[in-house]
Amino acid sequence: MFDHIGSVAESTDGWTDNADERVGGVQELRITAANLAAAHTGTPIVKTLEVNDGGDGRYRTYYRLTRG
C-alpha cells in the first residue's frame, strides 16, 4: 500500500521527484476487541498516531471510535 500511494502521488502531481510527500513509515492503527466493546457501551475511544521522519515534519492524527 505504501508503494502504491507513492506511485499514485508521483503520477498525479507532475513532479518527477515526490520524495518530500512521504513522512515516516507505515504505522498500524490498532483497534482491539476491548476498544470495540467499550465504544459499544458509549465510552469514546481515542487513538493517536504520530509520525516524525527525523526532518522538519511532525504530524499527529487522532481517531475517535464511538457508537454510531
Order of alpha helices (4+ residues) and beta strands (2+ residues): alpha-alpha-beta-beta
